[in-house]
Amino acid sequence: MYRGGMPRTKGDHEARRRDVSEAVWQVMAARGFAGLTLRAVAAELGATTGLLTHYFPTKRALVEYALDLLEQRTLSRPRRDSGKGLAALRDGLLDILPLTPEAADSNRIWVSSWDAALSDPDLSTGYAHKYAVSRDRLSEQVAAAQELGELPPGDPAEIAAGAQSFVLGLVVQALFAPAAFPPQRQVQLLDDYLATLTAPDRSGNRRSARS
Amino acid sequence: MYRGGMPRTKGDHEARRRDVSEAVWQVMAARGFAGLTLRAVAAELGATTGLLTHYFPTKRALVEYALDLLEQRTLSRPRRDSGKGLAALRDGLLDILPLTPEAADSNRIWVSSWDAALSDPDLSTGYAHKYAVSRDRLSEQVAAAQELGELPPGDPAEIAAGAQSFVLGLVVQALFAPAAFPPQRQVQLLDDYLATLTAPDRSGNRRSARS
């Protein structure tokens, strides 16, 4: 690959690539993966479909690019970091919620991607792995909170699975009803949830709700 | 429309309609809404695409039919009914979870439909309404459980929103990782969640997890 002596061209190329990424992102945020087409991206970019085929020779290439973009933007997003133990757990969960327009776009794209991911065995396995990694991280935070005496004893993996369930479902509800779930209510619901986890009798079956 | 005197033909017509519904359902369960095409339904049915256009003149007609089918099958599914108060709340939440292959198919189709629903303002409003109705029902069960002394005081609407978040997120995790979330673990996680709700100090901020 020839790279020497042509900084402007290389810069143009990278600027164009950023534009393409942004156009793909905007189309996904507005229409989801089901609406992600070369034509829609071209329209968003103000370019021809022909130019887009240079980047994405097939629909599958476009979808794979979009999934990578989602992954990269998620990994590189700013994260809260206000402490350890329960505070870190709370930060990790707040980082997932659609509390800003940017986070709402990102979540909307994630939820949209579930359809594609569930239909493709490889993608589905990849997503299962992603969520397992995420639960492991939450599990470590739960264990740290337990060591600090902030959470009562109990299997950290189960508590982490519960916490991830809670925030994923809250994401879905907030996306469908942003007016009913403004950021303040989302945070309050999460804090109420975390407050129930701190109850000392959480483990064991003494208070089991089984009927 | 001529209907008189041809019971066999009418019977054939209804049998064919059931076959079409089943084929649409199977395609959605396997490929989601993104994979729902006339061609795929025709292949599932062992029919020609031409025959399908008789039922669904447009892609949109097929999608609307599929959404109606999802709604009807969800409304008509068997439901648990083992009591009132907390037991009824638990039943209502168990009814949502993918604890059987049939419930897994149905949930997989619901999750798939979120992409289409979020992209369409009318559909999105309809879904928001559906989930609000579902929360209202849960809220009534929470209030009943509070009256029975099974749950501590607290805003039933907020507790219902939390419970709905929990099960929706558990659905998503279980769909991606059915081996990690077999029915028994799903039920255990739900029971653990309900057990935290029964802790007497749930309301108020004494145990707030705010950092």
Chai-1 contact restraints between the chains, C-beta under 6 A:
chainA,res_idxA,chainB,res_idxB,connection_type,confidence,min_distance_angstrom,max_distance_angstrom,comment,restraint_id
A,R31,B,S119,contact,1.0,0.0,6.0,A-B,restraint_1
A,G32,B,D115,contact,1.0,0.0,6.0,A-B,restraint_2
A,G32,B,L118,contact,1.0,0.0,6.0,A-B,restraint_3
A,G32,B,S119,contact,1.0,0.0,6.0,A-B,restraint_4
A,A34,B,A34,contact,1.0,0.0,6.0,A-B,restraint_5
A,A34,B,D115,contact,1.0,0.0,6.0,A-B,restraint_6
A,A34,B,A116,contact,1.0,0.0,6.0,A-B,restraint_7
A,G35,B,S119,contact,1.0,0.0,6.0,A-B,restraint_8
A,S82,B,S211,contact,1.0,0.0,6.0,A-B,restraint_9
A,G83,B,S211,contact,1.0,0.0,6.0,A-B,restraint_10
A,L86,B,A209,contact,1.0,0.0,6.0,A-B,restraint_11
A,A87,B,S211,contact,1.0,0.0,6.0,A-B,restraint_12
A,R90,B,A209,contact,1.0,0.0,6.0,A-B,restraint_13
A,R90,B,S211,contact,1.0,0.0,6.0,A-B,restraint_14
A,R108,B,L118,contact,1.0,0.0,6.0,A-B,restraint_15
A,V111,B,W114,contact,1.0,0.0,6.0,A-B,restraint_16
A,S112,B,D115,contact,1.0,0.0,6.0,A-B,restraint_17
A,W114,B,V111,contact,1.0,0.0,6.0,A-B,restraint_18
A,D115,B,G32,contact,1.0,0.0,6.0,A-B,restraint_19
A,D115,B,A34,contact,1.0,0.0,6.0,A-B,restraint_20
A,D115,B,S112,contact,1.0,0.0,6.0,A-B,restraint_21
A,D115,B,D115,contact,1.0,0.0,6.0,A-B,restraint_22
A,A116,B,A34,contact,1.0,0.0,6.0,A-B,restraint_23
A,L118,B,G32,contact,1.0,0.0,6.0,A-B,restraint_24
A,L118,B,R108,contact,1.0,0.0,6.0,A-B,restraint_25
A,S119,B,R31,contact,1.0,0.0,6.0,A-B,restraint_26
A,S119,B,G32,contact,1.0,0.0,6.0,A-B,restraint_27
A,S119,B,G35,contact,1.0,0.0,6.0,A-B,restraint_28
A,Y127,B,F176,contact,1.0,0.0,6.0,A-B,restraint_29
A,A128,B,F176,contact,1.0,0.0,6.0,A-B,restraint_30
A,A128,B,A177,contact,1.0,0.0,6.0,A-B,restraint_31
A,Y131,B,F176,contact,1.0,0.0,6.0,A-B,restraint_32
A,G162,B,L189,contact,1.0,0.0,6.0,A-B,restraint_33
A,G162,B,Y193,contact,1.0,0.0,6.0,A-B,restraint_34
A,S165,B,F166,contact,1.0,0.0,6.0,A-B,restraint_35
A,S165,B,G169,contact,1.0,0.0,6.0,A-B,restraint_36
A,S165,B,L170,contact,1.0,0.0,6.0,A-B,restraint_37
A,S165,B,Q173,contact,1.0,0.0,6.0,A-B,restraint_38
A,F166,B,S165,contact,1.0,0.0,6.0,A-B,restraint_39
A,F166,B,F166,contact,1.0,0.0,6.0,A-B,restraint_40
A,F166,B,G169,contact,1.0,0.0,6.0,A-B,restraint_41
A,L168,B,G169,contact,1.0,0.0,6.0,A-B,restraint_42
A,L168,B,V172,contact,1.0,0.0,6.0,A-B,restraint_43
A,G169,B,S165,contact,1.0,0.0,6.0,A-B,restraint_44
A,G169,B,F166,contact,1.0,0.0,6.0,A-B,restraint_45
A,G169,B,L168,contact,1.0,0.0,6.0,A-B,restraint_46
A,G169,B,G169,contact,1.0,0.0,6.0,A-B,restraint_47
A,L170,B,S165,contact,1.0,0.0,6.0,A-B,restraint_48
A,V172,B,L168,contact,1.0,0.0,6.0,A-B,restraint_49
A,Q173,B,S165,contact,1.0,0.0,6.0,A-B,restraint_50
A,F176,B,Y127,contact,1.0,0.0,6.0,A-B,restraint_51
A,F176,B,A128,contact,1.0,0.0,6.0,A-B,restraint_52
A,F176,B,Y131,contact,1.0,0.0,6.0,A-B,restraint_53
A,A177,B,A128,contact,1.0,0.0,6.0,A-B,restraint_54
A,L189,B,G162,contact,1.0,0.0,6.0,A-B,restraint_55
A,D191,B,A209,contact,1.0,0.0,6.0,A-B,restraint_56
A,D191,B,R210,contact,1.0,0.0,6.0,A-B,restraint_57
A,Y193,B,G162,contact,1.0,0.0,6.0,A-B,restraint_58
A,L194,B,A209,contact,1.0,0.0,6.0,A-B,restraint_59
A,A195,B,R207,contact,1.0,0.0,6.0,A-B,restraint_60
A,A195,B,S208,contact,1.0,0.0,6.0,A-B,restraint_61
A,A195,B,A209,contact,1.0,0.0,6.0,A-B,restraint_62
A,T196,B,T196,contact,1.0,0.0,6.0,A-B,restraint_63
A,T196,B,R202,contact,1.0,0.0,6.0,A-B,restraint_64
A,T198,B,R207,contact,1.0,0.0,6.0,A-B,restraint_65
A,A199,B,A199,contact,1.0,0.0,6.0,A-B,restraint_66
A,R202,B,T196,contact,1.0,0.0,6.0,A-B,restraint_67
A,R207,B,A195,contact,1.0,0.0,6.0,A-B,restraint_68
A,R207,B,T198,contact,1.0,0.0,6.0,A-B,restraint_69
A,S208,B,D191,contact,1.0,0.0,6.0,A-B,restraint_70
A,S208,B,A195,contact,1.0,0.0,6.0,A-B,restraint_71
A,A209,B,L86,contact,1.0,0.0,6.0,A-B,restraint_72
A,A209,B,R90,contact,1.0,0.0,6.0,A-B,restraint_73
A,A209,B,D191,contact,1.0,0.0,6.0,A-B,restraint_74
A,A209,B,L194,contact,1.0,0.0,6.0,A-B,restraint_75
A,A209,B,A195,contact,1.0,0.0,6.0,A-B,restraint_76
A,R210,B,D191,contact,1.0,0.0,6.0,A-B,restraint_77
A,S211,B,S82,contact,1.0,0.0,6.0,A-B,restraint_78
A,S211,B,G83,contact,1.0,0.0,6.0,A-B,restraint_79
A,S211,B,A87,contact,1.0,0.0,6.0,A-B,restraint_80
A,S211,B,R90,contact,1.0,0.0,6.0,A-B,restraint_81
